[in-house]
Structure formats: structure tokens, C-alpha cells
Amino acid sequence: MAISDHDSNLQIWRDVTSNFISTFCGDMFSFALGLMLLHATGLSLSFGLSLMIMPIITLLGLVPVGNLVDHYPRKPIMVISLTGRIGALIIYALVLNSFHGTGKILPTVCFLIINYLSVNVSTTAYTAAVKELVNPGHIQRLKRSPSRGSHLRPSFQTLPLPHCSSFLASMRLSGFNLAHTSSRFYYCYQ
């Protein structure tokens, strides 16, 4: 089935919108999560926890995620991955208050592992599905669209976040993470 120019342009618009939300929300959530851990534990190492876990998960999941995406349909993989991410976020928000001090590191590490694994699977599946989303004349435009959202990143990194170190601000920002995941979910489900 051929993909029309209108459908291709619609997919590119969805991608640009999703990347904008991702840039705005994902980075803010990671920053607020690090500040929440720093405030709760008093350990400066906990602030960089996210930065340590992401490359480890990416390296360990490189071959298995690639094989998964190559052997199964990409759309269900993305839907399952993003649903798992939303579920992990909800569980994390519900159980975090039952931990205190340095004990908050354990649920945070578990959430970050699931989060980065989901991001890795979704990104790989999306990258592999580019040919299925738009017609051949629009592939380059679609491949360039992620950089459009990242050009706005410096503007949003300087926004002040009131009460960022408190747990409430972190949970408020989990709504941003949920918005980011939901936009990707909507995008892959169309």
C-alpha cells in the first residue's frame, strides 16, 4: 500500500510534535528526579544516577533489542514498550513514598532501568520503521525531524523549576514524563 504525500506530511508533523514534547519533558524529568534523590539522600552521587544507568542499559541491550526489533512487528513492540514505561512510572509514583532517605535509590534504579530499556526499544523500533511511516520522497525529512526538537533544548534547559528538590515537584514533573510517553504512544499507534 502506497503512502500519500499528505499521510507522509502528517507523520512528519506527529514526529516533530513528539520530539518537541520529548525534549521539553524528558530532560526536565531526569533533572528533577536527580534533584529529588539529592535532597532525599544527601549523596551527590545520586544526582548522577540517571547518567550512569543509561549507557549501561544501552550497551547491555544493544544486541537483544536489535534482534527483537528485527524479528517481530515494530508497532506492537513500541506499544508494549511504552505501556510498560507508563506502568513503571505509575508504580514508581505509588511506591516511592514508602521508602525514606537512601532507600529511595532502589525504586529509582529499578524505574530508571525499565525507563531506559523502554526508550531504547522504542527508539530502535522507530528508527527501523522509518520506511514504513512515509513514502520514499519524505524519508530524509523524517530522519531530520528529531534534530528540530533538540535545537530547542538549550532554551528549555534554562527554565527555573520552583521547588525542584522536593518530592512534589518531581511527581509534578512525572506528568511531563507521562506526557512525553503518551505522545510517543499516540504517534506509534496512528
C-alpha positions in Angstrom: 0.0 0.0 0.0 1.4 3.3 -1.1 1.7 6.2 1.4 0.4 9.5 0.1 2.2 12.8 0.5 -0.5 14.0 2.9 0.0 11.0 5.1 3.7 11.5 5.0 3.4 15.1 6.0 1.1 14.1 8.8 3.6 11.6 10.1 6.4 14.2 10.0 4.2 16.6 11.9 3.5 14.0 14.5 7.2 13.2 14.8 8.2 16.9 15.2 5.5 17.4 17.9 6.5 14.2 19.7 10.2 15.2 19.6 9.4 18.7 20.9 7.4 17.2 23.9 10.2 14.7 24.5 12.9 17.4 24.5 10.9 19.6 26.9 9.6 16.8 29.3 12.2 14.1 29.3 15.1 16.3 30.3 13.1 18.1 32.9 12.0 14.9 34.5 15.5 13.5 34.6 16.8 16.7 36.2 14.0 16.8 38.8 14.5 13.1 39.6 18.2 13.7 40.3 17.4 16.7 42.5 14.8 14.8 44.4 17.3 12.0 45.1 20.0 14.5 46.1 17.5 16.1 48.5 16.3 12.8 49.9 19.7 11.1 50.3 22.2 13.9 50.6 24.5 12.0 48.4 25.8 13.9 45.3 26.3 10.5 43.6 22.6 10.0 43.5 22.2 13.1 41.4 24.1 11.5 38.5 22.4 8.1 38.9 20.5 8.6 35.7 23.6 9.4 33.7 25.3 6.2 35.0 22.4 3.8 34.3 21.6 5.0 30.7 24.8 3.9 29.0 24.9 0.6 30.8 21.4 -0.3 29.7 22.1 0.9 26.2 25.2 -1.3 25.9 23.7 -4.4 27.5 20.6 -4.1 25.4 22.2 -3.4 22.1 22.2 -6.8 20.6 19.0 -8.2 22.2 16.9 -5.1 21.3 18.2 -5.2 17.8 17.2 -8.8 17.4 13.8 -8.2 19.0 13.1 -5.4 16.5 14.3 -7.4 13.6 12.2 -10.5 14.3 8.9 -9.0 15.5 6.4 -6.4 14.2 7.6 -2.9 15.2 4.3 -1.3 16.1 3.3 -3.9 18.8 6.8 -3.7 20.2 6.6 0.1 20.6 3.1 -0.1 22.1 4.2 -2.8 24.6 7.4 -0.9 25.4 5.6 2.4 26.0 2.8 0.8 28.0 5.4 -0.8 30.2 7.1 2.6 30.7 3.8 4.2 31.7 3.1 1.3 34.1 6.6 1.6 35.6 6.1 5.3 36.1 2.7 4.7 37.9 4.2 2.0 40.1 7.2 4.2 40.9 5.0 7.1 41.9 2.9 4.8 44.2 5.7 3.1 46.0 8.3 5.9 46.3 6.7 7.4 49.5 7.1 4.1 51.3 11.0 4.5 51.1 13.0 7.0 53.1 16.4 8.5 52.7 18.9 6.4 50.8 16.2 3.7 50.4 14.7 5.8 47.6 17.6 4.8 45.5 16.4 1.2 45.0 13.0 2.0 43.4 14.6 4.8 41.4 17.2 2.4 40.0 14.5 -0.1 39.1 12.4 2.6 37.4 15.4 4.0 35.5 16.3 0.6 34.2 12.8 0.0 32.9 12.6 3.6 31.6 15.8 3.4 29.6 15.1 -0.1 28.3 11.8 1.2 27.1 13.3 4.2 25.5 16.0 2.0 23.8 13.4 -0.4 22.4 11.1 2.3 21.2 13.8 4.3 19.6 15.3 1.3 17.8 11.9 0.1 16.6 11.0 3.6 15.4 14.3 4.0 13.6 13.8 0.6 11.9 10.2 1.6 10.9 11.0 4.8 9.1 10.5 3.2 5.7 7.0 2.1 6.8 5.9 5.6 8.0 6.4 7.8 5.0 6.8 7.5 1.2 10.4 7.3 -0.1 10.4 11.0 -1.0 9.9 12.1 2.6 12.3 9.7 4.4 15.1 12.3 4.6 12.7 14.9 6.1 11.5 12.4 8.7 15.1 11.5 9.6 15.9 15.2 10.1 12.9 15.8 12.3 14.4 14.7 15.6 17.1 17.4 15.3 14.4 20.0 15.1 13.2 19.3 18.7 16.8 19.2 20.0 17.6 22.6 18.7 15.1 24.0 21.2 16.7 22.1 24.1 19.0 25.0 25.3 16.0 27.3 25.6 14.2 24.9 27.9 17.3 23.9 30.0 17.5 27.4 31.5 13.9 27.4 32.8 13.7 27.8 36.6 11.9 24.9 38.3 10.5 26.1 41.6 10.9 23.6 44.5 12.6 21.2 42.2 14.3 19.4 45.0 11.1 18.5 46.7 9.3 15.2 46.0 6.2 17.1 44.9 8.0 18.8 42.1 9.4 15.5 41.0 6.0 13.9 40.9 4.6 17.0 39.1 7.3 16.5 36.5 6.4 12.8 36.3 3.4 14.2 34.5 5.8 15.7 31.9 7.4 12.2 31.5 3.9 10.8 31.2 3.1 13.4 28.5 6.3 12.5 26.7 5.5 8.8 26.8 1.9 9.4 25.8 2.9 11.5 22.8 5.1 8.7 21.6 2.4 6.2 22.3 -0.1 8.2 20.2 2.5 8.6 17.5 3.2 4.9 17.2 -0.5 3.9 17.4 -1.5 6.0 14.4 
